[in-house]
Amino acid sequence: MTSIPSSRDKLLFTPGPLTTSLSVKQAMLHDAGSWDVEFNSTVANVRQKLLELGGVSRESGFEVILMQGSGTFGVESVISSVLPPNGKLLVLANGAYGERIAQMAMQLRIKHLVLRSAEDQTADLAELNRTLENDFEITNVAVVHCETTTGILNPIERIGPIIKAAGRVLIVDAMSSFGSVAIDMDAIGIDYLISSANKCVEGVPGFSFIFARRSLLLATEGFARTLSLDLLGQWKAFEKTAQFRYTPPTHAVLAFVQALKELDAEGGIAARGARYKRNHQVLIEGMERIGFKRFLPDAIQSCIITCFHFPKDPKFNFAEFYRLLSAKGMIIYPGKLTQVPTFRIGNIGRLFENDIRQLLSAIELSISEMNVTLAD
Ligand SMILES: *Cc1c(COP(=O)(O)O)cnc(C)c1O
């Protein structure tokens, strides 16, 4: 257990980049030309397939736009492109990714207001209602679905109708949930939803994708504050030339095609969600047995990533713990909380119950190697 088989990469118990299947990696062993009709029809198919996966269609008024870069680039594309020149963004934040959206607004000099809740709590909906009633300047509201900082699942199905009733535009960062959690965009009232190739769809990093309500997207002419992240500009290019505006992430797109096939073969979003739930269940039972305490209560905990408290024993040292696990072929994730020392274990990606069990044995062994006691 102390050395990694050279034929196999370390397992990534992280929320992206994540462990991908061999076939997804193999799909990248081709050079595709950006002007090539074959590649362009691949891109068109990917966009069509994403609409189906998202449970929406052009007929129901939705579009999908692919955007180069990691997930953050996709979020920044939306924030920088769809806020009217005098618009104001309300950000619901209970973790680092909500704060990142606020930081984008600040950097873009977009008027904004942050409604913060504690990292282990979802937004106060009465306060949200009051804020929207009292502040007529607010045009758009942004919320993170699964806040990957803790793994908390924010109740977008309750937040959406409030935003809609107040007549505002709703932007959802569903980066780490799309593909494993069912999201009814139309019923919730989502206007823009962002996710990326290397989260629950299990592709490789390289681009994000954005669902947009067409009527709203078309009304954003002239709003874009950057050239390369211009969402409407990118959509127009896809419609007119079937191409990305600038060099496409060709290999990542080829891998994504394979990843979509594998998602289908697994049984779609429900089946993938069920695998992650099983992974999560095995993880929390095992961690509890070893003596670790979780940060979040069950009711708001997603099956995407789980946040654990550091053991109280002063002999516990995260850097050392990480190193010992890494030497056993397992990569976990540091905490991102502002207040409490924690670490995180993701169970998305090409990971199965057996991988989680292997991780649990490695954790148990590493804890004993560090001579850490996990009693209260
Ligand atoms: C992963 C993630 C992002 C994007 O992060 P990148 O590192 O840019 O891919 C954004 N929001 C959430 C909630 C995420 O989990």
The ligand as an ORCA input file, in Angstrom:
! r2SCAN-3c Opt
* xyz 0 1
  C     -15.151     23.972     -9.441
  C     -16.065     25.090     -9.190
  C     -15.972     26.316     -9.881
  C     -14.940     26.580    -10.939
  O     -13.667     26.379    -10.531
  P     -12.494     26.241    -11.602
  O     -11.332     25.927    -10.753
  O     -12.380     27.519    -12.321
  O     -12.904     25.136    -12.540
  C     -16.908     27.291     -9.635
  N     -17.889     27.105     -8.758
  C     -18.038     25.954     -8.080
  C     -19.185     25.816     -7.138
  C     -17.122     24.921     -8.269
  O     -17.267     23.775     -7.591
*
